[in-house]
Amino acid sequence: MDVGKYFESWLRTHAVPDKDDDPSGDEQQSERGQSYARFKSLEPQAILDLHGMGAQDARMAVRAFLARSAAAGLEKVLIIHGKGNHSQQEAKLVGVVREELEHSVHAGAFGFADSRHGGRGATWARIRATPYFSR
């Protein structure tokens, strides 16, 4: 008995297809890549500037901004928090914005803006499409 032929026959019958050999996986990967590239090139559809706010006011402003953005069906927003250069202490608003984005049901991925939108002094966020629940 030829073990090689037996093994190949068994693999064709029982093996799980290799995802790297699946052409539909390439199409899905390509669609995701195109969607991400489109999103990255998308200009922010709304901007919130937190300059001059304290931590509590900024926290409330971010929450309200994210909720309004989701209700309006926006996809990408920008939150300007500054770099803390003019602050007596360390930059606090960066942490406030990050916490709010991490805990928000309205925010998806987020990260520092590119240099033309403020660099490390601003954060972009993807707004999730949130379903409305009726009671």
ZIMOBEL-V971317 format. One record per residue. SS is DSSP state (helix for helix, strand for strand, loop for the rest). PSI is psi in whole degrees, 0 to 359 (NA if undefined). Layout:
BEGIN
SS,PSI
SS,PSI
END
This chain:
BEGIN
loop,133
loop,110
helix,322
helix,314
helix,319
helix,315
helix,315
helix,319
helix,316
helix,318
helix,318
helix,326
helix,321
helix,343
loop,153
loop,134
loop,143
loop,125
helix,334
helix,338
helix,354
loop,111
helix,332
helix,331
helix,323
helix,320
helix,317
helix,317
helix,319
helix,318
helix,317
helix,319
helix,317
helix,320
helix,317
helix,318
helix,319
helix,316
helix,315
helix,326
helix,349
loop,131
loop,148
loop,137
loop,347
strand,151
strand,135
strand,126
strand,118
loop,4
loop,134
loop,356
loop,150
loop,173
helix,314
helix,316
helix,320
helix,318
helix,313
helix,321
helix,319
helix,315
helix,312
helix,319
helix,315
helix,318
helix,316
helix,320
helix,318
helix,317
helix,329
loop,354
loop,23
loop,160
loop,325
strand,131
strand,166
strand,133
strand,119
strand,117
loop,348
loop,170
loop,354
loop,16
loop,328
loop,11
loop,147
loop,327
loop,194
loop,162
loop,114
loop,330
helix,333
helix,313
helix,321
helix,313
helix,314
helix,314
helix,313
helix,320
helix,321
helix,329
helix,357
loop,138
loop,345
loop,341
strand,138
strand,234
strand,153
strand,163
strand,172
strand,147
loop,163
loop,170
helix,327
helix,345
helix,12
loop,354
helix,228
helix,1
helix,4
strand,154
strand,130
strand,154
strand,140
strand,133
strand,127
loop,144
loop,110
loop,129
loop,149
loop,131
loop,135
loop,146
loop,NA
END
